[in-house]
Amino acid sequence: MKIRAITLNNVRRFTDPAQVTGIGDGINVLSEPNEHGKSTLFDAIQALFFKPFGSRDKEVAALRPHAGGAPEVTIEVETDEGRFAVHKRWFQKPLATVHRDGRLIAQADEAEAWIAQLLGGDAGGPSGLIWVRQGMTALTGGSTKEEKLALEARRDLMTSVGAEVEAMTGGRRMDKALAQCRDELAQYATGTGRPRTGGAWKEAQDQVEALQATRDQLTATARELQDALAERQRARRALADLEAPELVEERRQKLEAARTAHDAATRHAEELETLDRAVDLARLTAESATSRLDSYRAGEVEQKAARAAETTARKAAETAHSTLSERRGTLDTAEAAATDARAALKTAEDHHRHALRARAARDGADRRRALEDRIKEAEEARRRMETAGAAAQSGPDAATMQRLETLSAELSASRAARDAAAPQVIVRYAPGQSGSIHSDSGPLVEGTPLPLPRSTTLRIDGIGSLEVHPGAEGAEDGTVETAAASLQAALDQIGAADLAGACAAAAARVEAAARQGEAKAVLNSLAPEGIDALHQALAAIPASEEVSDAPDLARAEDALETAQAGHETCRIARETAAEALADAKADAAVKDAQLASLSDRLQRAEAQQAKLGDVTEDALATQAASTAAALEAARLSHAEKAKDAPDAASLRAALTRAESVEAQAREEVARLRPLLARLSERITRASGDAVEERLAETEDQLQAAEETLARIAHEVAVLIRLEGALQDARNEARERYFTPIVKELKPLLQLLWPDAELTWGEESLLPHALIREGREEPIDVLSGGTQEQVALLVRLAFARMLARAGRIAPVILDDALVFTDDDRIERMFDALHRQASDMQIIVLTCRQRAFRALGGQALRLQTVGP
């Protein structure tokens, strides 16, 4: 299949029909700027071949124009059977038709079937192998569905690459055998190799595990029966030992002796404890007598000291209250003087304000006149600033002038480049010749080259005219006209006739901006806070008023100063008196507090002595001596009794041990009797369950189940080994599949890297790594440019393999070399030409300058009208 023409109608921006015609064999290049419709054309081709005419999915909906409508695509294709027109329309009145020589040969579903057969019946189609969408230059990527379709396309290509692969692998028969092997294995095991739930392998495993559990349980039961018999024999021997009469009597005698010794020790300890209490009582009595004697003596000393201190504090308090009364009188005198000084100060302040008001009235008139003049000057400066500001807004700014100068420089450079590449004419006039040769710009100067970038007519005086045509090589490429148009458009935008006029307008704008700045500076100096602030200041100055009988300001100020000094002297005297009074009050309060505290101390000392009653110091001393003698006698009696005391702790330990031995014997007898009964009952019950017979039967069943499990495991192992063998065979087929690809790729790769090779992924059927200069580099770590170059060469190899398999399809590339540098892109162009000898390659690109070096047939996407 080869594409000859494409027509779009109501597809995105093409609301009127647009066509690409004259698509030939070999390389065809549609080179247009961005947003010209190249990607739309690619999407339309994809939709016609792979989207049913009844589809309304998002990819088809994306073809509709913003205004709505039914997208239509028509593609003329040529096959070995002739030339056909395939047409589809989506949404309103959807249809699909196939015409041959103007005659309808298929429509609707039959047309879809015809298209599928044209593509080889492959879901992935050539788009999965050799059609490259813009932005999808890598061999992987895109949606999950797109990656799956591309993988199916590569696998289908593998199975149909040639008879040799079919003979080696059985082709689809190999896939069928491998699938059957996997299905049988899936009945036993999961994908991870574990037994499948509900399968025979899992059931056999479960049966073996259940029988093993039953066997282990019966074995444990039999072991428990033997353990119970042995334990009952040990319990009978232990009970006989504990109940022997001689041992029972021996334990009784030891317990009785321990109790007798412990009772004697207890009585001795009680008597010793009574003496301990007598000693404690005598000690407390002696300590109490001594304490009363000490308290009496200390109370006498404290009472004398408290009485002396209280007398001294009372005298100090009386002195402080006398000083307080004197200072209160001094403060009253100072306050009266301060009142008189305040009255005199108020009178002097009133006279001073009257004098100031008179002077302010005179000064206000002068300030109003000065502010009114300043406001007039500021308003004149603002008027000049606004006039200059309006002028500064017209004319081109610096950025615009820079852009104009850049465009002018580009125009000059374009003209220079054009003239340098164009043919030139140099005139040499003969001596004495009066005539001359003229061009459109005037007579030619002798010896000066005249570039001829386009067809030019030269007029020769007295002879005629001479037409000069540079030919295709010297023809202009429109660069000068484009640069001139850009410069003129920029000049028209600012209303200038030429660059000199724009410069003059820009200079006028700069001069106006300078005048605006000067006027603004004058305005800021006259009214830094604005003219409104000057008006407010003018309004704040009160109108002049007549002030009569005003005193002299100097005499009023002297009188005010004298009054203020007198007032300040009185104020200081009053504050000094107030501070002295406060100090006296504080001192009197401190003295009163000290007197109260010492009075309390004296009362407490007298009360403490009163508690002792009418006793004397001698009587208390005699009582303390007698209690001390009684304490010493009690201590001697306690020491005599403690000298022969038995070891109560040892006797208590011996009694405890004897009681423990007797208790343990009783507890052990009480434990052994029910234990013997339980063991006898358990032995009788186990003997009736035929545990050993059931254990033998279970072991026979377990042996049979293990044999079944081994047979199934062997079958699983055989299936796993068969799957591996089939997989190895298919891998070998893949090697045979890779061989023609490697062969086809080798000369293409060597155009970029001598001796370079690719390694391939077993499952993805795509390049895995690039080997060059002995180093292996994974595809995904290569640069973007290298990845897209490898991807394009691989697609060219796929295209050649499709052609050899009888499935010729055009290679369509939408901006497939966006990251390739200038050097490598030339070699990639060589690769495209090498593969294009018996193929059709359609290149869509926006890189017009770079793809001029590709050559091939130039295509145009043109609107043909409704």
ROFI-930524 format. One record per residue (C-alpha): residue in three letters; x, y, z. Coordinates in steps of 0.5 Angstrom, whole numbers, padded with zeros to 4 digits, always signed. Layout:
BEGIN
ALAXYZ ...
//
This chain:
BEGIN
MET+0000+0000+0000 LYS+0002+0007-0002 ILE-0001+0014+0000 ARG-0002+0018-0006 ALA-0007+0024-0004 ILE-0010+0026+0003 THR-0016+0030+0003 LEU-0019+0033+0010 ASN-0026+0037+0011 ASN-0028+0039+0018 VAL-0022+0037+0021 ARG-0020+0042+0027 ARG-0018+0048+0023 PHE-0020+0046+0016 THR-0027+0048+0016 ASP-0026+0048+0009 PRO-0023+0042+0005 ALA-0015+0042+0005 GLN-0011+0037+0001 VAL-0004+0034+0000 THR-0003+0031-0007 GLY+0002+0029-0011 ILE+0005+0024-0006 GLY+0010+0020-0010 ASP+0015+0014-0008 GLY+0021+0015-0004 ILE+0022+0021+0000 ASN+0016+0026+0001 VAL+0017+0032+0005 LEU+0011+0037+0008 SER+0015+0042+0011 GLU+0011+0048+0014 PRO+0011+0052+0020 ASN+0008+0051+0027 GLU+0000+0050+0027 HIS+0000+0049+0020 GLY-0004+0043+0021 LYS+0002+0037+0020 SER+0000+0034+0027 THR-0008+0034+0025 LEU-0006+0031+0018 PHE-0002+0025+0022 ASP-0008+0024+0027 ALA-0013+0024+0021 ILE-0009+0019+0017 GLN-0009+0015+0024 ALA-0017+0016+0025 LEU-0018+0013+0018 PHE-0015+0007+0018 PHE-0016+0005+0026 LYS-0022+0009+0028 PRO-0029+0006+0026 PHE-0034+0011+0023 GLY-0039+0010+0028 SER-0034+0011+0034 ARG-0035+0017+0038 ASP-0029+0017+0043 LYS-0024+0022+0045 GLU-0019+0022+0040 VAL-0025+0022+0034 ALA-0028+0028+0038 ALA-0021+0031+0038 LEU-0022+0032+0030 ARG-0028+0036+0031 PRO-0027+0044+0029 HIS-0029+0049+0035 ALA-0035+0050+0031 GLY-0038+0043+0031 GLY-0039+0039+0025 ALA-0038+0032+0022 PRO-0030+0031+0021 GLU-0029+0027+0014 VAL-0022+0024+0011 THR-0021+0021+0004 ILE-0014+0018+0003 GLU-0012+0015-0004 VAL-0008+0009-0004 GLU-0005+0005-0009 THR-0004-0003-0008 ASP-0002-0008-0013 GLU-0009-0009-0015 GLY-0010-0001-0017 ARG-0012+0005-0014 PHE-0017+0006-0009 ALA-0021+0012-0005 VAL-0022+0011+0002 HIS-0027+0016+0006 LYS-0030+0016+0013 ARG-0034+0021+0016 TRP-0036+0021+0024 PHE-0042+0024+0028 GLN-0047+0027+0023 LYS-0049+0021+0018 PRO-0043+0017+0019 LEU-0040+0013+0014 ALA-0035+0009+0011 THR-0034+0008+0003 VAL-0028+0005-0001 HIS-0029+0007-0009 ARG-0024+0004-0015 ASP-0024+0009-0021 GLY-0031+0012-0018 ARG-0034+0006-0017 LEU-0037+0004-0010 ILE-0034-0003-0008 ALA-0035-0003+0000 GLN-0039+0001+0005 ALA-0040+0001+0012 ASP-0038-0005+0016 GLU-0035-0008+0009 ALA-0031-0002+0008 GLU-0028-0003+0015 ALA-0026-0010+0014 TRP-0023-0008+0007 ILE-0019-0003+0011 ALA-0017-0008+0016 GLN-0015-0013+0010 LEU-0011-0008+0007 LEU-0007-0007+0014 GLY-0006-0014+0014 GLY-0011-0016+0019 ASP-0006-0014+0025 ALA-0009-0010+0031 GLY-0003-0006+0031 GLY-0002-0004+0024 PRO+0004+0000+0021 SER+0002+0005+0026 GLY+0005+0000+0032 LEU+0012-0001+0028 ILE+0013+0005+0023 TRP+0009+0011+0024 VAL+0012+0016+0029 ARG+0007+0021+0032 GLN+0010+0028+0034 GLY+0013+0028+0041 MET+0013+0020+0041 THR+0019+0019+0038 ALA+0022+0013+0043 LEU+0020+0006+0041 THR+0016+0006+0048 GLY+0011+0010+0051 GLY+0004+0013+0050 SER-0002+0010+0053 THR-0002+0002+0055 LYS-0007+0001+0049 GLU-0002+0004+0044 GLU+0004+0000+0048 LYS+0000-0007+0047 LEU-0002-0006+0040 ALA+0005-0004+0038 LEU+0008-0011+0042 GLU+0002-0015+0038 ALA+0005-0012+0032 ARG+0012-0014+0033 ARG+0010-0021+0035 ASP+0006-0022+0029 LEU+0012-0019+0025 MET+0016-0024+0028 THR+0011-0030+0026 SER+0011-0028+0019 VAL+0018-0026+0018 GLY+0019-0032+0013 ALA+0019-0039+0012 GLU+0025-0041+0016 VAL+0022-0038+0022 GLU+0016-0042+0021 ALA+0019-0049+0020 MET+0024-0048+0026 THR+0018-0046+0031 GLY+0012-0048+0028 GLY+0010-0041+0028 ARG+0003-0041+0031 ARG+0003-0048+0032 MET+0009-0047+0037 ASP+0004-0042+0041 LYS-0001-0046+0041 ALA+0003-0052+0044 LEU+0006-0047+0049 ALA-0001-0045+0051 GLN-0004-0052+0052 CYS+0002-0054+0056 ARG+0001-0048+0061 ASP-0006-0049+0061 GLU-0005-0056+0064 LEU+0000-0053+0069 ALA-0005-0048+0071 GLN-0010-0054+0073 TYR-0004-0056+0078 ALA+0000-0049+0080 THR-0001-0042+0080 GLY+0004-0037+0076 THR+0009-0037+0082 GLY+0009-0045+0082 ARG+0005-0046+0088 PRO-0001-0051+0088 ARG-0007-0048+0086 THR-0013-0048+0091 GLY-0018-0053+0089 GLY-0013-0057+0084 ALA-0011-0064+0085 TRP-0004-0062+0087 LYS-0007-0058+0093 GLU-0012-0063+0095 ALA-0007-0069+0095 GLN-0002-0064+0099 ASP-0008-0063+0104 GLN-0010-0070+0105 VAL-0002-0072+0106 GLU-0002-0066+0111 ALA-0009-0068+0115 LEU-0006-0075+0115 GLN+0000-0073+0118 ALA-0004-0069+0123 THR-0008-0075+0125 ARG-0002-0080+0126 ASP+0002-0075+0130 GLN-0004-0074+0134 LEU-0005-0082+0135 THR+0002-0082+0137 ALA+0002-0077+0142 THR-0004-0081+0145 ALA+0000-0087+0145 ARG+0005-0084+0148 GLU+0001-0080+0154 LEU-0002-0087+0156 GLN+0005-0090+0157 ASP+0007-0084+0161 ALA+0000-0084+0165 LEU+0002-0092+0167 ALA+0009-0089+0169 GLU+0007-0084+0173 ARG+0001-0088+0177 GLN+0007-0093+0179 ARG+0011-0087+0182 ALA+0005-0084+0186 ARG+0004-0090+0189 ARG+0011-0091+0192 ALA+0011-0084+0194 LEU+0004-0085+0198 ALA+0007-0091+0201 ASP+0013-0087+0204 LEU+0009-0081+0207 GLU+0004-0086+0210 ALA+0009-0090+0214 PRO+0007-0091+0221 GLU+0015-0090+0224 LEU+0016-0084+0219 VAL+0009-0081+0222 GLU+0011-0081+0229 GLU+0018-0078+0228 ARG+0015-0072+0224 ARG+0010-0071+0230 GLN+0016-0072+0236 LYS+0020-0067+0232 LEU+0014-0062+0232 GLU+0012-0063+0239 ALA+0020-0061+0241 ALA+0020-0055+0237 ARG+0014-0052+0240 THR+0016-0053+0247 ALA+0022-0050+0246 HIS+0019-0044+0242 ASP+0014-0043+0248 ALA+0019-0042+0253 ALA+0023-0037+0249 THR+0016-0033+0248 ARG+0015-0033+0256 HIS+0022-0030+0257 ALA+0022-0025+0251 GLU+0015-0023+0254 GLU+0019-0021+0261 LEU+0024-0018+0258 GLU+0019-0013+0254 THR+0016-0011+0261 LEU+0023-0009+0263 ASP+0024-0005+0257 ARG+0017-0001+0258 ALA+0020+0000+0265 VAL+0026+0003+0262 ASP+0022+0007+0257 LEU+0018+0010+0263 ALA+0024+0012+0267 ARG+0027+0015+0261 LEU+0021+0019+0259 THR+0020+0022+0267 ALA+0027+0024+0267 GLU+0027+0027+0261 SER+0021+0031+0263 ALA+0024+0033+0269 THR+0030+0036+0266 SER+0026+0039+0261 ARG+0022+0043+0266 LEU+0028+0045+0269 ASP+0031+0048+0263 SER+0025+0051+0261 TYR+0024+0055+0268 ARG+0031+0058+0267 ALA+0031+0060+0260 GLY+0024+0063+0261 GLU+0027+0067+0267 VAL+0032+0070+0262 GLU+0027+0071+0256 GLN+0023+0075+0261 LYS+0028+0080+0263 ALA+0031+0081+0256 ALA+0023+0082+0253 ARG+0022+0087+0259 ALA+0028+0092+0257 ALA+0027+0092+0250 GLU+0020+0094+0251 THR+0022+0100+0255 THR+0027+0102+0250 ALA+0022+0101+0244 ARG+0016+0105+0247 LYS+0021+0111+0248 ALA+0023+0111+0241 ALA+0015+0111+0239 GLU+0014+0117+0243 THR+0020+0121+0240 ALA+0017+0119+0233 HIS+0010+0122+0234 SER+0013+0128+0236 THR+0017+0129+0230 LEU+0011+0127+0225 SER+0007+0133+0229 GLU+0012+0138+0227 ARG+0013+0136+0220 ARG+0005+0136+0219 GLY+0005+0144+0221 THR+0011+0145+0216 LEU+0007+0142+0210 ASP+0001+0146+0212 THR+0005+0153+0211 ALA+0008+0151+0205 GLU+0002+0149+0201 ALA-0001+0156+0203 ALA+0005+0159+0200 ALA+0004+0155+0194 THR-0003+0157+0193 ASP-0001+0164+0193 ALA+0004+0163+0187 ARG+0000+0159+0183 ALA-0005+0165+0183 ALA+0001+0170+0181 LEU+0003+0165+0175 LYS-0004+0165+0172 THR-0005+0172+0172 ALA+0002+0173+0169 GLU+0000+0167+0164 ASP-0006+0171+0162 HIS-0002+0177+0160 HIS+0003+0173+0156 ARG-0002+0170+0152 HIS-0006+0177+0150 ALA+0001+0179+0148 LEU+0003+0173+0144 ARG-0004+0174+0140 ALA-0003+0181+0138 ARG+0004+0179+0135 ALA+0001+0172+0132 ALA-0004+0177+0128 ARG+0001+0181+0125 ASP+0005+0175+0123 GLY-0001+0171+0120 ALA-0002+0176+0115 ASP+0005+0176+0112 ARG+0005+0168+0112 ARG-0001+0168+0108 ARG+0002+0172+0103 ALA+0008+0168+0102 LEU+0004+0161+0102 GLU-0001+0164+0096 ASP+0005+0166+0092 ARG+0008+0159+0093 ILE+0002+0156+0091 LYS+0002+0160+0085 GLU+0009+0158+0083 ALA+0007+0150+0085 GLU+0001+0150+0080 GLU+0005+0153+0074 ALA+0010+0148+0075 ARG+0005+0142+0076 ARG+0002+0145+0069 ARG+0009+0145+0066 MET+0010+0137+0068 GLU+0003+0135+0066 THR+0004+0138+0059 ALA+0011+0135+0058 GLY+0009+0128+0061 ALA+0003+0128+0056 ALA+0009+0129+0050 ALA+0013+0124+0054 GLN+0008+0119+0052 SER+0008+0119+0045 GLY+0014+0117+0040 PRO+0017+0110+0041 ASP+0020+0108+0047 ALA+0027+0105+0048 ALA+0025+0097+0048 THR+0021+0099+0041 MET+0027+0103+0038 GLN+0032+0097+0040 ARG+0027+0092+0036 LEU+0027+0097+0030 GLU+0035+0097+0030 THR+0035+0090+0031 LEU+0030+0089+0025 SER+0034+0094+0021 ALA+0041+0090+0022 GLU+0037+0084+0020 LEU+0035+0087+0014 SER+0042+0090+0012 ALA+0045+0083+0014 SER+0040+0080+0009 ARG+0041+0084+0004 ALA+0049+0083+0005 ALA+0048+0076+0005 ARG+0044+0076-0001 ASP+0048+0081-0005 ALA+0054+0076-0003 ALA+0051+0070-0006 ALA+0048+0074-0012 PRO+0051+0074-0019 GLN+0055+0081-0020 VAL+0056+0085-0026 ILE+0062+0090-0026 VAL+0062+0095-0032 ARG+0069+0097-0036 TYR+0068+0103-0040 ALA+0072+0104-0047 PRO+0076+0110-0047 GLY+0073+0116-0050 GLN+0066+0113-0049 SER+0060+0118-0048 GLY+0055+0113-0047 SER+0053+0109-0040 ILE+0049+0103-0038 HIS+0044+0104-0033 SER+0040+0100-0028 ASP+0033+0102-0024 SER+0038+0106-0019 GLY+0042+0110-0024 PRO+0048+0109-0028 LEU+0053+0104-0027 VAL+0060+0106-0024 GLU+0066+0103-0027 GLY+0069+0098-0023 THR+0064+0098-0018 PRO+0060+0091-0017 LEU+0053+0091-0018 PRO+0049+0085-0015 LEU+0044+0082-0019 PRO+0039+0078-0014 ARG+0033+0077-0018 SER+0032+0078-0026 THR+0034+0085-0028 THR+0034+0090-0034 LEU+0040+0094-0036 ARG+0039+0100-0041 ILE+0045+0101-0045 ASP+0045+0108-0048 GLY+0045+0108-0056 ILE+0044+0100-0056 GLY+0038+0098-0052 SER+0037+0094-0046 LEU+0040+0087-0043 GLU+0036+0083-0039 VAL+0040+0079-0034 HIS+0037+0072-0030 PRO+0041+0069-0025 GLY+0037+0063-0025 ALA+0035+0058-0020 GLU+0042+0058-0016 GLY+0042+0065-0015 ALA+0034+0066-0014 GLU+0032+0070-0008 ASP+0029+0066-0002 GLY+0025+0072+0000 THR+0029+0073+0007 VAL+0031+0080+0005 GLU+0023+0082+0003 THR+0021+0078+0010 ALA+0026+0083+0014 ALA+0024+0089+0010 ALA+0017+0087+0011 SER+0018+0086+0019 LEU+0022+0093+0019 GLN+0016+0096+0016 ALA+0011+0093+0020 ALA+0014+0095+0026 LEU+0015+0103+0023 ASP+0008+0103+0021 GLN+0006+0100+0028 ILE+0009+0107+0031 GLY+0007+0111+0025 ALA+0014+0113+0023 ALA+0016+0113+0016 ASP+0023+0111+0016 LEU+0028+0109+0022 ALA+0030+0117+0022 GLY+0023+0119+0023 ALA+0023+0114+0029 CYS+0029+0116+0032 ALA+0027+0123+0032 ALA+0020+0121+0035 ALA+0024+0118+0040 ALA+0029+0124+0042 ALA+0023+0128+0042 ARG+0020+0123+0047 VAL+0027+0123+0051 GLU+0027+0131+0051 ALA+0020+0131+0054 ALA+0021+0126+0059 ALA+0027+0131+0061 ARG+0023+0137+0062 GLN+0018+0133+0066 GLY+0023+0131+0071 GLU+0025+0138+0071 ALA+0018+0141+0073 LYS+0017+0135+0077 ALA+0023+0137+0081 VAL+0021+0144+0082 LEU+0014+0142+0084 ASN+0017+0137+0089 SER+0021+0143+0092 LEU+0015+0148+0093 ALA+0010+0143+0095 PRO+0014+0136+0098 GLU+0007+0134+0101 GLY+0003+0136+0095 ILE-0001+0143+0093 ASP-0007+0141+0097 ALA-0002+0141+0103 LEU-0001+0148+0102 HIS-0008+0150+0101 GLN-0009+0146+0108 ALA-0004+0150+0111 LEU-0006+0157+0108 ALA-0013+0155+0111 ALA-0010+0153+0118 ILE-0007+0160+0118 PRO-0013+0164+0122 ALA-0015+0171+0119 SER-0012+0177+0122 GLU-0016+0180+0128 GLU-0015+0187+0132 VAL-0012+0186+0139 SER-0013+0192+0143 ASP-0010+0194+0150 ALA-0005+0189+0149 PRO+0001+0189+0154 ASP+0008+0190+0152 LEU+0011+0183+0150 ALA+0018+0183+0153 ARG+0015+0186+0160 ALA+0010+0180+0160 GLU+0015+0175+0158 ASP+0019+0178+0164 ALA+0013+0178+0169 LEU+0011+0171+0167 GLU+0019+0168+0168 THR+0019+0172+0175 ALA+0012+0168+0177 GLN+0014+0162+0174 ALA+0021+0162+0178 GLY+0017+0164+0185 HIS+0012+0158+0183 GLU+0017+0153+0182 THR+0020+0155+0189 CYS+0014+0154+0193 ARG+0013+0148+0189 ILE+0020+0145+0191 ALA+0018+0147+0198 ARG+0012+0144+0199 GLU+0014+0137+0196 THR+0020+0138+0201 ALA+0015+0138+0206 ALA+0011+0133+0204 GLU+0017+0128+0203 ALA+0019+0130+0210 LEU+0012+0128+0213 ALA+0012+0122+0209 ASP+0019+0120+0212 ALA+0016+0122+0219 LYS+0010+0118+0218 ALA+0014+0112+0216 ASP+0019+0112+0222 ALA+0013+0113+0227 ALA+0010+0107+0223 VAL+0016+0103+0224 LYS+0017+0105+0231 ASP+0010+0103+0233 ALA+0011+0096+0230 GLN+0017+0095+0234 LEU+0013+0097+0240 ALA+0008+0092+0239 SER+0012+0086+0237 LEU+0016+0087+0243 SER+0010+0088+0248 ASP+0008+0081+0245 ARG+0014+0078+0246 LEU+0014+0080+0254 GLN+0007+0077+0254 ARG+0009+0071+0251 ALA+0015+0070+0256 GLU+0010+0072+0262 ALA+0005+0067+0260 GLN+0010+0061+0259 GLN+0013+0062+0266 ALA+0006+0062+0269 LYS+0005+0055+0266 LEU+0010+0053+0271 GLY+0006+0055+0277 ASP+0009+0057+0284 VAL+0015+0052+0284 THR+0022+0054+0285 GLU+0029+0053+0281 ASP+0031+0048+0287 ALA+0025+0044+0287 LEU+0026+0043+0280 ALA+0033+0041+0280 THR+0032+0036+0286 GLN+0026+0033+0282 ALA+0031+0032+0276 ALA+0036+0028+0280 SER+0031+0023+0283 THR+0028+0021+0276 ALA+0035+0020+0273 ALA+0037+0015+0279 ALA+0030+0011+0278 LEU+0032+0011+0270 GLU+0039+0008+0272 ALA+0036+0002+0277 ALA+0031+0000+0271 ARG+0037+0000+0266 LEU+0041-0005+0271 SER+0035-0010+0272 HIS+0034-0010+0264 ALA+0041-0012+0263 GLU+0041-0017+0268 LYS+0035-0021+0265 ALA+0037-0020+0258 LYS+0044-0024+0260 ASP+0041-0031+0259 ALA+0036-0030+0254 PRO+0035-0036+0249 ASP+0036-0035+0241 ALA+0028-0034+0239 ALA+0030-0033+0232 SER+0033-0040+0231 LEU+0028-0043+0236 ARG+0022-0040+0231 ALA+0026-0042+0225 ALA+0026-0049+0228 LEU+0019-0049+0229 THR+0017-0046+0222 ARG+0021-0052+0219 ALA+0018-0058+0223 GLU+0011-0055+0221 SER+0013-0054+0214 VAL+0015-0061+0214 GLU+0008-0064+0217 ALA+0004-0059+0212 GLN+0008-0062+0206 ALA+0007-0069+0208 ARG-0001-0068+0209 GLU-0001-0064+0202 GLU+0003-0069+0198 VAL-0002-0074+0201 ALA-0008-0070+0199 ARG-0005-0069+0192 LEU-0003-0076+0191 ARG-0010-0079+0193 PRO-0014-0076+0187 LEU-0008-0076+0182 LEU-0008-0084+0183 ALA-0016-0084+0182 ARG-0015-0079+0175 LEU-0009-0083+0172 SER-0013-0090+0173 GLU-0019-0087+0170 ARG-0015-0084+0164 ILE-0011-0091+0163 THR-0018-0095+0163 ARG-0021-0090+0158 ALA-0015-0090+0153 SER-0014-0098+0153 GLY-0022-0098+0151 ASP-0020-0093+0145 ALA-0016-0098+0141 VAL-0010-0092+0140 GLU-0005-0097+0137 GLU-0010-0100+0132 ARG-0012-0093+0129 LEU-0005-0091+0129 ALA-0003-0097+0124 GLU-0009-0096+0120 THR-0007-0088+0119 GLU+0000-0090+0117 ASP-0002-0094+0112 GLN-0007-0089+0109 LEU-0001-0084+0109 GLN+0003-0088+0105 ALA-0002-0088+0100 ALA-0003-0081+0100 GLU+0004-0079+0099 GLU+0005-0084+0093 THR-0001-0080+0090 LEU+0002-0073+0092 ALA+0009-0076+0089 ARG+0006-0078+0082 ILE+0002-0071+0082 ALA+0009-0067+0083 HIS+0012-0071+0078 GLU+0007-0069+0073 VAL+0008-0062+0075 ALA+0015-0062+0074 VAL+0015-0065+0067 LEU+0010-0060+0065 ILE+0015-0055+0068 ARG+0020-0058+0064 LEU+0016-0058+0058 GLU+0014-0051+0058 GLY+0022-0049+0059 ALA+0023-0053+0053 LEU+0018-0050+0049 GLN+0020-0043+0051 ASP+0027-0044+0049 ALA+0025-0046+0042 ARG+0021-0040+0042 ASN+0027-0036+0044 GLU+0031-0039+0039 ALA+0026-0037+0034 ARG+0026-0030+0036 GLU+0034-0031+0035 ARG+0032-0032+0028 TYR+0027-0026+0028 PHE+0033-0022+0031 THR+0038-0024+0025 PRO+0034-0020+0019 ILE+0033-0014+0024 VAL+0040-0014+0026 LYS+0042-0015+0018 GLU+0038-0010+0016 LEU+0040-0005+0022 LYS+0048-0006+0021 PRO+0049-0001+0015 LEU+0044+0004+0018 LEU+0048+0004+0025 GLN+0054+0005+0021 LEU+0052+0011+0018 LEU+0052+0014+0025 TRP+0057+0009+0029 PRO+0062+0005+0026 ASP+0062-0003+0029 ALA+0056-0001+0033 GLU+0051-0006+0035 LEU+0044-0007+0039 THR+0042-0012+0044 TRP+0035-0014+0044 GLY+0030-0015+0050 GLU+0027-0022+0050 GLU+0020-0020+0051 SER+0019-0013+0049 LEU+0022-0015+0042 LEU+0026-0008+0042 PRO+0033-0006+0043 HIS+0035-0006+0050 ALA+0042-0003+0049 LEU+0047+0000+0044 ILE+0054-0003+0044 ARG+0059+0002+0041 GLU+0067+0002+0042 GLY+0066-0004+0046 ARG+0062-0001+0052 GLU+0054-0003+0053 GLU+0050+0003+0054 PRO+0042+0002+0056 ILE+0038+0005+0051 ASP+0034+0009+0057 VAL+0040+0012+0059 LEU+0042+0015+0052 SER+0041+0022+0050 GLY+0035+0024+0047 GLY+0038+0025+0041 THR+0041+0018+0040 GLN+0035+0015+0043 GLU+0031+0018+0037 GLN+0036+0016+0032 VAL+0036+0009+0034 ALA+0028+0009+0034 LEU+0028+0012+0027 LEU+0033+0007+0024 VAL+0030+0001+0028 ARG+0023+0003+0025 LEU+0026+0003+0018 ALA+0029-0004+0019 PHE+0021-0006+0021 ALA+0019-0003+0015 ARG+0024-0007+0010 MET+0022-0013+0014 LEU+0014-0011+0013 ALA+0015-0010+0006 ARG+0019-0017+0005 ALA+0013-0020+0009 GLY+0008-0018+0003 ARG+0006-0012+0008 ILE+0008-0006+0004 ALA+0006+0000+0008 PRO+0009+0008+0008 VAL+0013+0010+0013 ILE+0010+0017+0016 LEU+0014+0021+0021 ASP+0012+0027+0025 ASP+0017+0031+0027 ALA+0022+0025+0029 LEU+0028+0028+0029 VAL+0027+0034+0034 PHE+0033+0033+0038 THR+0038+0031+0033 ASP+0044+0036+0032 ASP+0046+0038+0025 ASP+0052+0033+0024 ARG+0048+0027+0025 ILE+0042+0029+0022 GLU+0045+0029+0015 ARG+0047+0022+0016 MET+0040+0020+0018 PHE+0038+0024+0012 ASP+0043+0019+0008 ALA+0039+0013+0012 LEU+0032+0015+0010 HIS+0035+0016+0002 ARG+0038+0009+0003 GLN+0031+0005+0005 ALA+0027+0009+0001 SER+0029+0006-0006 ASP+0023+0001-0006 MET+0019+0004+0000 GLN+0015+0010+0001 ILE+0017+0015+0007 ILE+0013+0021+0008 VAL+0016+0026+0013 LEU+0012+0032+0017 THR+0017+0037+0020 CYS+0017+0045+0022 ARG+0024+0045+0021 GLN+0024+0048+0014 ARG+0031+0050+0014 ALA+0034+0044+0017 PHE+0030+0039+0013 ARG+0032+0043+0006 ALA+0038+0038+0006 LEU+0033+0032+0006 GLY+0031+0033-0001 GLY+0026+0029-0004 GLN+0019+0031-0006 ALA+0016+0037-0003 LEU+0009+0037-0001 ARG+0004+0042+0000 LEU-0002+0042+0005 GLN-0007+0047+0001 THR-0014+0049+0002 VAL-0018+0048-0004 GLY-0025+0052-0002 PRO-0031+0049+0000 
//
